[in-house]
Amino acid sequence: MEKSIQIKICPTCGGGKIKKVRRNWSGRFQGQSYSVPSLEFHECSECGEKVYDREAMRRIEEESSAFIKSRKQKHAMA
Ligand SMILES: [Zn+2]
C-alpha cells in the first residue's frame, strides 16, 4: 500500500516549518467557489505555501469535477 508522502522542507522557501494540516479547503472555478471538507495537505507557516500530495489532488479533482457537473446539470435543466 502506498503511503502518503512526507514533506519536511518547504519547496518554496526551503524552511523546515512546513507541516501537515487538515482543514476545509476552498477553490475557485469560473468565479464560483467550491470546497473540499477536511482536506489534508501540507502548509508552510513561514511563506504560506501549500503542497498537495496525490491523495489531496485526487480529492480536489473529485470535488471540482462534481462541482462542474452539478453546474452543468443545473444549466441543462433551466
Ligand atoms: Zn515556505
N, CA, C, O and the ligand as a Tripos MOL2 file, in Angstrom:
@<TRIPOS>MOLECULE
protein
  313   311    79     0     0
PROTEIN
NO_CHARGES

@<TRIPOS>ATOM
      1 N           0.8340   -1.2000    0.0000 N.3       1 MET1
      2 CA          0.0000    0.0000    0.0000 C.3       1 MET1
      3 C           0.8690    1.2500    0.0000 C.2       1 MET1
      4 O           1.9020    1.3310    0.6640 O.2       1 MET1
      5 N           0.4120    2.1880   -0.7530 N.am      2 GLU2
      6 CA          1.1960    3.4150   -0.9030 C.3       2 GLU2
      7 C           0.9350    4.3890    0.2490 C.2       2 GLU2
      8 O          -0.2120    4.6990    0.5740 O.2       2 GLU2
      9 N           1.9910    4.8500    0.8380 N.am      3 LYS3
     10 CA          1.8300    5.8210    1.9230 C.3       3 LYS3
     11 C           1.8850    7.2270    1.3500 C.2       3 LYS3
     12 O           2.4890    7.4810    0.3080 O.2       3 LYS3
     13 N           1.2340    8.1240    2.0680 N.am      4 SER4
     14 CA          1.2880    9.4990    1.5910 C.3       4 SER4
     15 C           2.6910   10.0600    1.8290 C.2       4 SER4
     16 O           3.3890    9.6790    2.7690 O.2       4 SER4
     17 N           3.0640   10.9530    0.9660 N.am      5 ILE5
     18 CA          4.4230   11.4740    1.0220 C.3       5 ILE5
     19 C           4.6590   12.3470    2.2460 C.2       5 ILE5
     20 O           3.7600   13.0420    2.7200 O.2       5 ILE5
     21 N           5.8610   12.2950    2.7360 N.am      6 GLN6
     22 CA          6.2520   13.1190    3.8700 C.3       6 GLN6
     23 C           7.0220   14.3160    3.3410 C.2       6 GLN6
     24 O           8.0210   14.1720    2.6370 O.2       6 GLN6
     25 N           6.5460   15.4800    3.6870 N.am      7 ILE7
     26 CA          7.2480   16.6850    3.2540 C.3       7 ILE7
     27 C           7.7720   17.3800    4.5050 C.2       7 ILE7
     28 O           7.0120   17.7150    5.4140 O.2       7 ILE7
     29 N           9.0660   17.5860    4.5310 N.am      8 LYS8
     30 CA          9.6480   18.1930    5.7320 C.3       8 LYS8
     31 C          10.2490   19.5600    5.4450 C.2       8 LYS8
     32 O          10.4440   20.3810    6.3410 O.2       8 LYS8
     33 N          10.5350   19.7770    4.1710 N.am      9 ILE9
     34 CA         11.1430   21.0540    3.7940 C.3       9 ILE9
     35 C          10.2660   21.7400    2.7520 C.2       9 ILE9
     36 O           9.8580   21.1260    1.7670 O.2       9 ILE9
     37 N           9.9870   22.9940    2.9770 N.am     10 CYS10
     38 CA          9.1460   23.7330    2.0510 C.3      10 CYS10
     39 C           9.8560   23.8930    0.7090 C.2      10 CYS10
     40 O          10.9920   24.3660    0.6630 O.2      10 CYS10
     41 N           9.1960   23.5010   -0.3870 N.am     11 PRO11
     42 CA          9.8310   23.6210   -1.7080 C.3      11 PRO11
     43 C           9.9840   25.0700   -2.1590 C.2      11 PRO11
     44 O          10.7700   25.3520   -3.0640 O.2      11 PRO11
     45 N           9.2530   25.9810   -1.5500 N.am     12 THR12
     46 CA          9.3150   27.3820   -1.9660 C.3      12 THR12
     47 C          10.3770   28.1810   -1.2160 C.2      12 THR12
     48 O          11.1970   28.8580   -1.8360 O.2      12 THR12
     49 N          10.3660   28.1050    0.1080 N.am     13 CYS13
     50 CA         11.3170   28.9220    0.8670 C.3      13 CYS13
     51 C          12.4400   28.0920    1.4890 C.2      13 CYS13
     52 O          13.3960   28.6450    2.0340 O.2      13 CYS13
     53 N          12.3240   26.7660    1.4080 N.am     14 GLY14
     54 CA         13.3810   25.9200    1.9480 C.3      14 GLY14
     55 C          13.3650   25.8090    3.4650 C.2      14 GLY14
     56 O          14.2570   25.2070    4.0610 O.2      14 GLY14
     57 N          12.3440   26.3930    4.0850 N.am     15 GLY15
     58 CA         12.2390   26.3480    5.5400 C.3      15 GLY15
     59 C          11.7140   25.0140    6.0290 C.2      15 GLY15
     60 O          11.1200   24.2440    5.2740 O.2      15 GLY15
     61 N          11.9400   24.7610    7.2840 N.am     16 GLY16
     62 CA         11.5090   23.4900    7.8600 C.3      16 GLY16
     63 C          10.2170   23.5910    8.6490 C.2      16 GLY16
     64 O           9.9190   22.7370    9.4830 O.2      16 GLY16
     65 N           9.4480   24.6450    8.3800 N.am     17 LYS17
     66 CA          8.2310   24.8680    9.1590 C.3      17 LYS17
     67 C           6.9870   24.3250    8.4820 C.2      17 LYS17
     68 O           5.8650   24.6310    8.8840 O.2      17 LYS17
     69 N           7.1920   23.5220    7.4550 N.am     18 ILE18
     70 CA          6.0340   23.0040    6.7410 C.3      18 ILE18
     71 C           5.4790   21.8080    7.5060 C.2      18 ILE18
     72 O           6.2240   20.9550    7.9880 O.2      18 ILE18
     73 N           4.1520   21.7680    7.6050 N.am     19 LYS19
     74 CA          3.5600   20.6450    8.3210 C.3      19 LYS19
     75 C           2.2050   20.2860    7.7420 C.2      19 LYS19
     76 O           1.5840   21.0550    7.0080 O.2      19 LYS19
     77 N           1.7810   19.1020    8.0960 N.am     20 LYS20
     78 CA          0.5210   18.6030    7.5770 C.3      20 LYS20
     79 C          -0.6280   19.2260    8.3500 C.2      20 LYS20
     80 O          -0.6130   19.2860    9.5800 O.2      20 LYS20
     81 N          -1.6090   19.6820    7.6170 N.am     21 VAL21
     82 CA         -2.7880   20.2630    8.2490 C.3      21 VAL21
     83 C          -4.0280   19.6110    7.6570 C.2      21 VAL21
     84 O          -3.9800   19.0360    6.5690 O.2      21 VAL21
     85 N          -5.1140   19.7040    8.3650 N.am     22 ARG22
     86 CA         -6.3720   19.1870    7.8570 C.3      22 ARG22
     87 C          -7.4180   20.2680    8.0810 C.2      22 ARG22
     88 O          -7.7460   20.6180    9.2150 O.2      22 ARG22
     89 N          -7.9210   20.7780    6.9970 N.am     23 ARG23
     90 CA         -8.9470   21.8010    7.1510 C.3      23 ARG23
     91 C          -9.8110   21.8830    5.9020 C.2      23 ARG23
     92 O          -9.4920   21.3030    4.8640 O.2      23 ARG23
     93 N         -10.8800   22.5970    6.0240 N.am     24 ASN24
     94 CA        -11.7500   22.7680    4.8710 C.3      24 ASN24
     95 C         -11.0220   23.6320    3.8580 C.2      24 ASN24
     96 O         -10.5310   24.7150    4.1750 O.2      24 ASN24
     97 N         -10.9650   23.1350    2.6470 N.am     25 TRP25
     98 CA        -10.2170   23.8090    1.6050 C.3      25 TRP25
     99 C         -11.2060   24.3560    0.5940 C.2      25 TRP25
    100 O         -12.1840   23.6860    0.2610 O.2      25 TRP25
    101 N         -10.9710   25.5500    0.1040 N.am     26 SER26
    102 CA        -11.8680   26.0370   -0.9270 C.3      26 SER26
    103 C         -11.0950   26.4750   -2.1490 C.2      26 SER26
    104 O         -10.0210   27.0700   -2.0610 O.2      26 SER26
    105 N         -11.6720   26.1640   -3.2840 N.am     27 GLY27
    106 CA        -11.0620   26.5350   -4.5480 C.3      27 GLY27
    107 C         -12.0660   27.3130   -5.3810 C.2      27 GLY27
    108 O         -13.2250   27.4740   -4.9960 O.2      27 GLY27
    109 N         -11.6070   27.7890   -6.5160 N.am     28 ARG28
    110 CA        -12.4940   28.5680   -7.3600 C.3      28 ARG28
    111 C         -12.5300   27.9990   -8.7600 C.2      28 ARG28
    112 O         -11.5160   27.5380   -9.2840 O.2      28 ARG28
    113 N         -13.6900   28.0360   -9.3510 N.am     29 PHE29
    114 CA        -13.8250   27.6410  -10.7360 C.3      29 PHE29
    115 C         -14.7930   28.5970  -11.3990 C.2      29 PHE29
    116 O         -15.9440   28.7110  -10.9780 O.2      29 PHE29
    117 N         -14.3410   29.2790  -12.4250 N.am     30 GLN30
    118 CA        -15.1570   30.2530  -13.1550 C.3      30 GLN30
    119 C         -15.8900   31.2060  -12.2120 C.2      30 GLN30
    120 O         -17.0800   31.4770  -12.3730 O.2      30 GLN30
    121 N         -15.1530   31.7020  -11.2350 N.am     31 GLY31
    122 CA        -15.7070   32.6920  -10.3340 C.3      31 GLY31
    123 C         -16.5860   32.1440   -9.2210 C.2      31 GLY31
    124 O         -17.0340   32.8890   -8.3500 O.2      31 GLY31
    125 N         -16.8320   30.8370   -9.2530 N.am     32 GLN32
    126 CA        -17.6430   30.2200   -8.2040 C.3      32 GLN32
    127 C         -16.6980   29.4410   -7.2930 C.2      32 GLN32
    128 O         -15.7610   28.7900   -7.7560 O.2      32 GLN32
    129 N         -16.9600   29.5190   -6.0040 N.am     33 SER33
    130 CA        -16.0860   28.7470   -5.1300 C.3      33 SER33
    131 C         -16.7470   27.4400   -4.7220 C.2      33 SER33
    132 O         -17.9700   27.3460   -4.6110 O.2      33 SER33
    133 N         -15.9270   26.4570   -4.5060 N.am     34 TYR34
    134 CA        -16.3970   25.1620   -4.0390 C.3      34 TYR34
    135 C         -15.4430   24.7330   -2.9510 C.2      34 TYR34
    136 O         -14.3340   25.2590   -2.8550 O.2      34 TYR34
    137 N         -15.8530   23.7870   -2.1300 N.am     35 SER35
    138 CA        -14.9850   23.4210   -1.0250 C.3      35 SER35
    139 C         -14.7870   21.9210   -0.9090 C.2      35 SER35
    140 O         -15.6250   21.1180   -1.3190 O.2      35 SER35
    141 N         -13.6550   21.5800   -0.3390 N.am     36 VAL36
    142 CA        -13.3260   20.1910   -0.0510 C.3      36 VAL36
    143 C         -13.2340   20.1020    1.4770 C.2      36 VAL36
    144 O         -12.3030   20.6520    2.0670 O.2      36 VAL36
    145 N         -14.1720   19.4270    2.1160 N.am     37 PRO37
    146 CA        -14.1580   19.3740    3.5810 C.3      37 PRO37
    147 C         -13.0170   18.5440    4.1400 C.2      37 PRO37
    148 O         -12.6700   17.4980    3.5910 O.2      37 PRO37
    149 N         -12.4450   19.0080    5.2180 N.am     38 SER38
    150 CA        -11.3140   18.3800    5.9240 C.3      38 SER38
    151 C         -10.2900   17.7300    5.0020 C.2      38 SER38
    152 O         -10.0290   16.5290    5.0720 O.2      38 SER38
    153 N          -9.7290   18.5490    4.1500 N.am     39 LEU39
    154 CA         -8.6780   18.0990    3.2340 C.3      39 LEU39
    155 C          -7.3290   18.1240    3.9600 C.2      39 LEU39
    156 O          -7.0190   19.0640    4.6920 O.2      39 LEU39
    157 N          -6.5450   17.0810    3.7420 N.am     40 GLU40
    158 CA         -5.2030   17.0440    4.3240 C.3      40 GLU40
    159 C          -4.1830   17.5200    3.3090 C.2      40 GLU40
    160 O          -4.1190   17.0090    2.1910 O.2      40 GLU40
    161 N          -3.4000   18.4840    3.6960 N.am     41 PHE41
    162 CA         -2.3230   18.9460    2.8310 C.3      41 PHE41
    163 C          -1.2220   19.5350    3.7010 C.2      41 PHE41
    164 O          -1.3800   19.6500    4.9170 O.2      41 PHE41
    165 N          -0.1160   19.9040    3.0850 N.am     42 HIS42
    166 CA          0.9800   20.4980    3.8390 C.3      42 HIS42
    167 C           0.9570   21.9980    3.6630 C.2      42 HIS42
    168 O           0.7160   22.5170    2.5730 O.2      42 HIS42
    169 N           1.2130   22.6800    4.7620 N.am     43 GLU43
    170 CA          1.2450   24.1370    4.6790 C.3      43 GLU43
    171 C           2.4810   24.6510    5.4060 C.2      43 GLU43
    172 O           2.8150   24.1940    6.4990 O.2      43 GLU43
    173 N           3.1480   25.6090    4.7790 N.am     44 CYS44
    174 CA          4.3350   26.2110    5.3660 C.3      44 CYS44
    175 C           3.9030   27.4220    6.1800 C.2      44 CYS44
    176 O           3.2240   28.3120    5.6690 O.2      44 CYS44
    177 N           4.2990   27.4500    7.4480 N.am     45 SER45
    178 CA          3.8870   28.5820    8.2770 C.3      45 SER45
    179 C           4.7820   29.7920    8.0570 C.2      45 SER45
    180 O           4.4980   30.8760    8.5670 O.2      45 SER45
    181 N           5.8620   29.6140    7.2990 N.am     46 GLU46
    182 CA          6.7450   30.7530    7.0340 C.3      46 GLU46
    183 C           6.3030   31.5580    5.8180 C.2      46 GLU46
    184 O           6.1980   32.7830    5.8760 O.2      46 GLU46
    185 N           6.0440   30.8540    4.7110 N.am     47 CYS47
    186 CA          5.6990   31.5900    3.4940 C.3      47 CYS47
    187 C           4.2610   31.3350    3.0400 C.2      47 CYS47
    188 O           3.7830   31.9670    2.0980 O.2      47 CYS47
    189 N           3.5740   30.4090    3.7120 N.am     48 GLY48
    190 CA          2.1790   30.1600    3.3670 C.3      48 GLY48
    191 C           1.9780   29.2280    2.1870 C.2      48 GLY48
    192 O           0.8520   29.0330    1.7300 O.2      48 GLY48
    193 N           3.0730   28.6480    1.6890 N.am     49 GLU49
    194 CA          2.9800   27.7160    0.5670 C.3      49 GLU49
    195 C           2.1590   26.4870    0.9520 C.2      49 GLU49
    196 O           2.3000   25.9460    2.0490 O.2      49 GLU49
    197 N           1.3090   26.0630    0.0380 N.am     50 LYS50
    198 CA          0.5320   24.8590    0.2670 C.3      50 LYS50
    199 C           0.9780   23.7720   -0.7030 C.2      50 LYS50
    200 O           1.1330   24.0140   -1.9000 O.2      50 LYS50
    201 N           1.1780   22.5960   -0.1780 N.am     51 VAL51
    202 CA          1.6290   21.4790   -1.0060 C.3      51 VAL51
    203 C           0.6110   20.3480   -0.8650 C.2      51 VAL51
    204 O           0.2540   19.9390    0.2390 O.2      51 VAL51
    205 N           0.1600   19.8600   -2.0120 N.am     52 TYR52
    206 CA         -0.8460   18.8110   -2.0120 C.3      52 TYR52
    207 C          -0.2320   17.5020   -2.4790 C.2      52 TYR52
    208 O           0.4420   17.4440   -3.5080 O.2      52 TYR52
    209 N          -0.4730   16.4640   -1.7130 N.am     53 ASP53
    210 CA          0.0230   15.1680   -2.1730 C.3      53 ASP53
    211 C          -1.0020   14.5480   -3.1260 C.2      53 ASP53
    212 O          -2.0220   15.1580   -3.4460 O.2      53 ASP53
    213 N          -0.7080   13.3190   -3.5710 N.am     54 ARG54
    214 CA         -1.5490   12.7170   -4.5900 C.3      54 ARG54
    215 C          -2.9980   12.5460   -4.1280 C.2      54 ARG54
    216 O          -3.9400   12.7720   -4.8870 O.2      54 ARG54
    217 N          -3.1460   12.1510   -2.8920 N.am     55 GLU55
    218 CA         -4.4890   11.9470   -2.3410 C.3      55 GLU55
    219 C          -5.2610   13.2740   -2.2720 C.2      55 GLU55
    220 O          -6.4470   13.3370   -2.5960 O.2      55 GLU55
    221 N          -4.5730   14.3090   -1.8500 N.am     56 ALA56
    222 CA         -5.2180   15.6190   -1.7700 C.3      56 ALA56
    223 C          -5.6160   16.1060   -3.1640 C.2      56 ALA56
    224 O          -6.7020   16.6540   -3.3520 O.2      56 ALA56
    225 N          -4.7270   15.9020   -4.1370 N.am     57 MET57
    226 CA         -5.0240   16.3030   -5.5100 C.3      57 MET57
    227 C          -6.2440   15.5570   -6.0430 C.2      57 MET57
    228 O          -7.0940   16.1170   -6.7350 O.2      57 MET57
    229 N          -6.2990   14.2620   -5.6900 N.am     58 ARG58
    230 CA         -7.4060   13.4430   -6.1550 C.3      58 ARG58
    231 C          -8.7320   13.9580   -5.5720 C.2      58 ARG58
    232 O          -9.7450   14.0170   -6.2700 O.2      58 ARG58
    233 N          -8.7110   14.3210   -4.3100 N.am     59 ARG59
    234 CA         -9.9300   14.8300   -3.6880 C.3      59 ARG59
    235 C         -10.3440   16.1770   -4.2850 C.2      59 ARG59
    236 O         -11.5280   16.4380   -4.4970 O.2      59 ARG59
    237 N          -9.3630   17.0160   -4.5480 N.am     60 ILE60
    238 CA         -9.6710   18.3140   -5.1480 C.3      60 ILE60
    239 C         -10.2800   18.1160   -6.5400 C.2      60 ILE60
    240 O         -11.2590   18.7670   -6.9060 O.2      60 ILE60
    241 N          -9.6750   17.2040   -7.3010 N.am     61 GLU61
    242 CA        -10.1940   16.9260   -8.6430 C.3      61 GLU61
    243 C         -11.6100   16.3700   -8.5860 C.2      61 GLU61
    244 O         -12.4790   16.7490   -9.3710 O.2      61 GLU61
    245 N         -11.8190   15.4660   -7.6440 N.am     62 GLU62
    246 CA        -13.1370   14.8590   -7.4810 C.3      62 GLU62
    247 C         -14.1890   15.9200   -7.1750 C.2      62 GLU62
    248 O         -15.2480   15.9680   -7.8010 O.2      62 GLU62
    249 N         -13.8770   16.7650   -6.2030 N.am     63 GLU63
    250 CA        -14.8230   17.8010   -5.8140 C.3      63 GLU63
    251 C         -15.0470   18.7980   -6.9370 C.2      63 GLU63
    252 O         -16.1700   19.2480   -7.1660 O.2      63 GLU63
    253 N         -13.9690   19.1410   -7.6380 N.am     64 SER64
    254 CA        -14.1240   20.1310   -8.6930 C.3      64 SER64
    255 C         -14.9160   19.5670   -9.8600 C.2      64 SER64
    256 O         -15.7190   20.2800  -10.4620 O.2      64 SER64
    257 N         -14.7040   18.2960  -10.1910 N.am     65 SER65
    258 CA        -15.4670   17.7500  -11.3160 C.3      65 SER65
    259 C         -16.9260   17.5530  -10.9290 C.2      65 SER65
    260 O         -17.8170   17.7170  -11.7630 O.2      65 SER65
    261 N         -17.1820   17.1970   -9.6560 N.am     66 ALA66
    262 CA        -18.5650   17.0850   -9.1900 C.3      66 ALA66
    263 C         -19.2230   18.4600   -9.2310 C.2      66 ALA66
    264 O         -20.3930   18.6030   -9.5840 O.2      66 ALA66
    265 N         -18.4440   19.4520   -8.8630 N.am     67 PHE67
    266 CA        -18.9670   20.8190   -8.8610 C.3      67 PHE67
    267 C         -19.2950   21.2760  -10.2840 C.2      67 PHE67
    268 O         -20.3510   21.8590  -10.5300 O.2      67 PHE67
    269 N         -18.3840   21.0050  -11.2110 N.am     68 ILE68
    270 CA        -18.5980   21.4030  -12.6050 C.3      68 ILE68
    271 C         -19.8070   20.6660  -13.1810 C.2      68 ILE68
    272 O         -20.6290   21.2490  -13.8870 O.2      68 ILE68
    273 N         -19.8970   19.3690  -12.8640 N.am     69 LYS69
    274 CA        -21.0060   18.5640  -13.3400 C.3      69 LYS69
    275 C         -22.3400   19.1090  -12.8140 C.2      69 LYS69
    276 O         -23.3040   19.2450  -13.5670 O.2      69 LYS69
    277 N         -22.3800   19.4150  -11.5220 N.am     70 SER70
    278 CA        -23.6320   19.8920  -10.9410 C.3      70 SER70
    279 C         -24.0330   21.2270  -11.5580 C.2      70 SER70
    280 O         -25.2190   21.5120  -11.7270 O.2      70 SER70
    281 N         -23.0400   22.0370  -11.8900 N.am     71 ARG71
    282 CA        -23.3460   23.3180  -12.5440 C.3      71 ARG71
    283 C         -23.9060   23.0880  -13.9390 C.2      71 ARG71
    284 O         -24.8350   23.7730  -14.3680 O.2      71 ARG71
    285 N         -23.3410   22.1300  -14.6350 N.am     72 LYS72
    286 CA        -23.8180   21.8400  -15.9870 C.3      72 LYS72
    287 C         -25.2450   21.3010  -15.9490 C.2      72 LYS72
    288 O         -26.0870   21.6620  -16.7720 O.2      72 LYS72
    289 N         -25.4950   20.4210  -14.9650 N.am     73 GLN73
    290 CA        -26.8330   19.8610  -14.8420 C.3      73 GLN73
    291 C         -27.8670   20.9440  -14.5850 C.2      73 GLN73
    292 O         -28.9270   20.9870  -15.2080 O.2      73 GLN73
    293 N         -27.5230   21.8120  -13.6490 N.am     74 LYS74
    294 CA        -28.4340   22.9050  -13.3290 C.3      74 LYS74
    295 C         -28.7360   23.7320  -14.5800 C.2      74 LYS74
    296 O         -29.8720   24.1290  -14.8420 O.2      74 LYS74
    297 N         -27.6680   23.9710  -15.3340 N.am     75 HIS75
    298 CA        -27.8050   24.7740  -16.5300 C.3      75 HIS75
    299 C         -28.7150   24.0730  -17.5470 C.2      75 HIS75
    300 O         -29.5660   24.7020  -18.1750 O.2      75 HIS75
    301 N         -28.5140   22.7450  -17.6940 N.am     76 ALA76
    302 CA        -29.2900   21.9950  -18.6700 C.3      76 ALA76
    303 C         -30.7650   21.9310  -18.2920 C.2      76 ALA76
    304 O         -31.6410   21.9080  -19.1560 O.2      76 ALA76
    305 N         -31.0260   21.9030  -16.9810 N.am     77 MET77
    306 CA        -32.3990   21.8100  -16.5250 C.3      77 MET77
    307 C         -33.1330   23.1410  -16.5850 C.2      77 MET77
    308 O         -34.3630   23.1810  -16.6250 O.2      77 MET77
    309 N         -32.3910   24.1990  -16.5920 N.am     78 ALA78
    310 CA        -33.0160   25.5220  -16.5180 C.3      78 ALA78
    311 C         -33.8340   25.8260  -17.7810 C.2      78 ALA78
    312 O         -34.4290   26.8990  -17.8880 O.2      78 ALA78
    313 ZN          7.8250   28.0930    2.8950 Zn       79 ZN79
@<TRIPOS>BOND
     1     1     2 1
     2     2     3 1
     3     3     4 2
     4     3     5 am
     5     5     6 1
     6     6     7 1
     7     7     8 2
     8     7     9 am
     9     9    10 1
    10    10    11 1
    11    11    12 2
    12    11    13 am
    13    13    14 1
    14    14    15 1
    15    15    16 2
    16    15    17 am
    17    17    18 1
    18    18    19 1
    19    19    20 2
    20    19    21 am
    21    21    22 1
    22    22    23 1
    23    23    24 2
    24    23    25 am
    25    25    26 1
    26    26    27 1
    27    27    28 2
    28    27    29 am
    29    29    30 1
    30    30    31 1
    31    31    32 2
    32    31    33 am
    33    33    34 1
    34    34    35 1
    35    35    36 2
    36    35    37 am
    37    37    38 1
    38    38    39 1
    39    39    40 2
    40    39    41 am
    41    41    42 1
    42    42    43 1
    43    43    44 2
    44    43    45 am
    45    45    46 1
    46    46    47 1
    47    47    48 2
    48    47    49 am
    49    49    50 1
    50    50    51 1
    51    51    52 2
    52    51    53 am
    53    53    54 1
    54    54    55 1
    55    55    56 2
    56    55    57 am
    57    57    58 1
    58    58    59 1
    59    59    60 2
    60    59    61 am
    61    61    62 1
    62    62    63 1
    63    63    64 2
    64    63    65 am
    65    65    66 1
    66    66    67 1
    67    67    68 2
    68    67    69 am
    69    69    70 1
    70    70    71 1
    71    71    72 2
    72    71    73 am
    73    73    74 1
    74    74    75 1
    75    75    76 2
    76    75    77 am
    77    77    78 1
    78    78    79 1
    79    79    80 2
    80    79    81 am
    81    81    82 1
    82    82    83 1
    83    83    84 2
    84    83    85 am
    85    85    86 1
    86    86    87 1
    87    87    88 2
    88    87    89 am
    89    89    90 1
    90    90    91 1
    91    91    92 2
    92    91    93 am
    93    93    94 1
    94    94    95 1
    95    95    96 2
    96    95    97 am
    97    97    98 1
    98    98    99 1
    99    99   100 2
   100    99   101 am
   101   101   102 1
   102   102   103 1
   103   103   104 2
   104   103   105 am
   105   105   106 1
   106   106   107 1
   107   107   108 2
   108   107   109 am
   109   109   110 1
   110   110   111 1
   111   111   112 2
   112   111   113 am
   113   113   114 1
   114   114   115 1
   115   115   116 2
   116   115   117 am
   117   117   118 1
   118   118   119 1
   119   119   120 2
   120   119   121 am
   121   121   122 1
   122   122   123 1
   123   123   124 2
   124   123   125 am
   125   125   126 1
   126   126   127 1
   127   127   128 2
   128   127   129 am
   129   129   130 1
   130   130   131 1
   131   131   132 2
   132   131   133 am
   133   133   134 1
   134   134   135 1
   135   135   136 2
   136   135   137 am
   137   137   138 1
   138   138   139 1
   139   139   140 2
   140   139   141 am
   141   141   142 1
   142   142   143 1
   143   143   144 2
   144   143   145 am
   145   145   146 1
   146   146   147 1
   147   147   148 2
   148   147   149 am
   149   149   150 1
   150   150   151 1
   151   151   152 2
   152   151   153 am
   153   153   154 1
   154   154   155 1
   155   155   156 2
   156   155   157 am
   157   157   158 1
   158   158   159 1
   159   159   160 2
   160   159   161 am
   161   161   162 1
   162   162   163 1
   163   163   164 2
   164   163   165 am
   165   165   166 1
   166   166   167 1
   167   167   168 2
   168   167   169 am
   169   169   170 1
   170   170   171 1
   171   171   172 2
   172   171   173 am
   173   173   174 1
   174   174   175 1
   175   175   176 2
   176   175   177 am
   177   177   178 1
   178   178   179 1
   179   179   180 2
   180   179   181 am
   181   181   182 1
   182   182   183 1
   183   183   184 2
   184   183   185 am
   185   185   186 1
   186   186   187 1
   187   187   188 2
   188   187   189 am
   189   189   190 1
   190   190   191 1
   191   191   192 2
   192   191   193 am
   193   193   194 1
   194   194   195 1
   195   195   196 2
   196   195   197 am
   197   197   198 1
   198   198   199 1
   199   199   200 2
   200   199   201 am
   201   201   202 1
   202   202   203 1
   203   203   204 2
   204   203   205 am
   205   205   206 1
   206   206   207 1
   207   207   208 2
   208   207   209 am
   209   209   210 1
   210   210   211 1
   211   211   212 2
   212   211   213 am
   213   213   214 1
   214   214   215 1
   215   215   216 2
   216   215   217 am
   217   217   218 1
   218   218   219 1
   219   219   220 2
   220   219   221 am
   221   221   222 1
   222   222   223 1
   223   223   224 2
   224   223   225 am
   225   225   226 1
   226   226   227 1
   227   227   228 2
   228   227   229 am
   229   229   230 1
   230   230   231 1
   231   231   232 2
   232   231   233 am
   233   233   234 1
   234   234   235 1
   235   235   236 2
   236   235   237 am
   237   237   238 1
   238   238   239 1
   239   239   240 2
   240   239   241 am
   241   241   242 1
   242   242   243 1
   243   243   244 2
   244   243   245 am
   245   245   246 1
   246   246   247 1
   247   247   248 2
   248   247   249 am
   249   249   250 1
   250   250   251 1
   251   251   252 2
   252   251   253 am
   253   253   254 1
   254   254   255 1
   255   255   256 2
   256   255   257 am
   257   257   258 1
   258   258   259 1
   259   259   260 2
   260   259   261 am
   261   261   262 1
   262   262   263 1
   263   263   264 2
   264   263   265 am
   265   265   266 1
   266   266   267 1
   267   267   268 2
   268   267   269 am
   269   269   270 1
   270   270   271 1
   271   271   272 2
   272   271   273 am
   273   273   274 1
   274   274   275 1
   275   275   276 2
   276   275   277 am
   277   277   278 1
   278   278   279 1
   279   279   280 2
   280   279   281 am
   281   281   282 1
   282   282   283 1
   283   283   284 2
   284   283   285 am
   285   285   286 1
   286   286   287 1
   287   287   288 2
   288   287   289 am
   289   289   290 1
   290   290   291 1
   291   291   292 2
   292   291   293 am
   293   293   294 1
   294   294   295 1
   295   295   296 2
   296   295   297 am
   297   297   298 1
   298   298   299 1
   299   299   300 2
   300   299   301 am
   301   301   302 1
   302   302   303 1
   303   303   304 2
   304   303   305 am
   305   305   306 1
   306   306   307 1
   307   307   308 2
   308   307   309 am
   309   309   310 1
   310   310   311 1
   311   311   312 2
@<TRIPOS>SUBSTRUCTURE
     1 MET1         2 RESIDUE 1 A MET
     2 GLU2         6 RESIDUE 1 A GLU
     3 LYS3        10 RESIDUE 1 A LYS
     4 SER4        14 RESIDUE 1 A SER
     5 ILE5        18 RESIDUE 1 A ILE
     6 GLN6        22 RESIDUE 1 A GLN
     7 ILE7        26 RESIDUE 1 A ILE
     8 LYS8        30 RESIDUE 1 A LYS
     9 ILE9        34 RESIDUE 1 A ILE
    10 CYS10       38 RESIDUE 1 A CYS
    11 PRO11       42 RESIDUE 1 A PRO
    12 THR12       46 RESIDUE 1 A THR
    13 CYS13       50 RESIDUE 1 A CYS
    14 GLY14       54 RESIDUE 1 A GLY
    15 GLY15       58 RESIDUE 1 A GLY
    16 GLY16       62 RESIDUE 1 A GLY
    17 LYS17       66 RESIDUE 1 A LYS
    18 ILE18       70 RESIDUE 1 A ILE
    19 LYS19       74 RESIDUE 1 A LYS
    20 LYS20       78 RESIDUE 1 A LYS
    21 VAL21       82 RESIDUE 1 A VAL
    22 ARG22       86 RESIDUE 1 A ARG
    23 ARG23       90 RESIDUE 1 A ARG
    24 ASN24       94 RESIDUE 1 A ASN
    25 TRP25       98 RESIDUE 1 A TRP
    26 SER26      102 RESIDUE 1 A SER
    27 GLY27      106 RESIDUE 1 A GLY
    28 ARG28      110 RESIDUE 1 A ARG
    29 PHE29      114 RESIDUE 1 A PHE
    30 GLN30      118 RESIDUE 1 A GLN
    31 GLY31      122 RESIDUE 1 A GLY
    32 GLN32      126 RESIDUE 1 A GLN
    33 SER33      130 RESIDUE 1 A SER
    34 TYR34      134 RESIDUE 1 A TYR
    35 SER35      138 RESIDUE 1 A SER
    36 VAL36      142 RESIDUE 1 A VAL
    37 PRO37      146 RESIDUE 1 A PRO
    38 SER38      150 RESIDUE 1 A SER
    39 LEU39      154 RESIDUE 1 A LEU
    40 GLU40      158 RESIDUE 1 A GLU
    41 PHE41      162 RESIDUE 1 A PHE
    42 HIS42      166 RESIDUE 1 A HIS
    43 GLU43      170 RESIDUE 1 A GLU
    44 CYS44      174 RESIDUE 1 A CYS
    45 SER45      178 RESIDUE 1 A SER
    46 GLU46      182 RESIDUE 1 A GLU
    47 CYS47      186 RESIDUE 1 A CYS
    48 GLY48      190 RESIDUE 1 A GLY
    49 GLU49      194 RESIDUE 1 A GLU
    50 LYS50      198 RESIDUE 1 A LYS
    51 VAL51      202 RESIDUE 1 A VAL
    52 TYR52      206 RESIDUE 1 A TYR
    53 ASP53      210 RESIDUE 1 A ASP
    54 ARG54      214 RESIDUE 1 A ARG
    55 GLU55      218 RESIDUE 1 A GLU
    56 ALA56      222 RESIDUE 1 A ALA
    57 MET57      226 RESIDUE 1 A MET
    58 ARG58      230 RESIDUE 1 A ARG
    59 ARG59      234 RESIDUE 1 A ARG
    60 ILE60      238 RESIDUE 1 A ILE
    61 GLU61      242 RESIDUE 1 A GLU
    62 GLU62      246 RESIDUE 1 A GLU
    63 GLU63      250 RESIDUE 1 A GLU
    64 SER64      254 RESIDUE 1 A SER
    65 SER65      258 RESIDUE 1 A SER
    66 ALA66      262 RESIDUE 1 A ALA
    67 PHE67      266 RESIDUE 1 A PHE
    68 ILE68      270 RESIDUE 1 A ILE
    69 LYS69      274 RESIDUE 1 A LYS
    70 SER70      278 RESIDUE 1 A SER
    71 ARG71      282 RESIDUE 1 A ARG
    72 LYS72      286 RESIDUE 1 A LYS
    73 GLN73      290 RESIDUE 1 A GLN
    74 LYS74      294 RESIDUE 1 A LYS
    75 HIS75      298 RESIDUE 1 A HIS
    76 ALA76      302 RESIDUE 1 A ALA
    77 MET77      306 RESIDUE 1 A MET
    78 ALA78      310 RESIDUE 1 A ALA
    79 ZN79       313 GROUP 0 **** ****
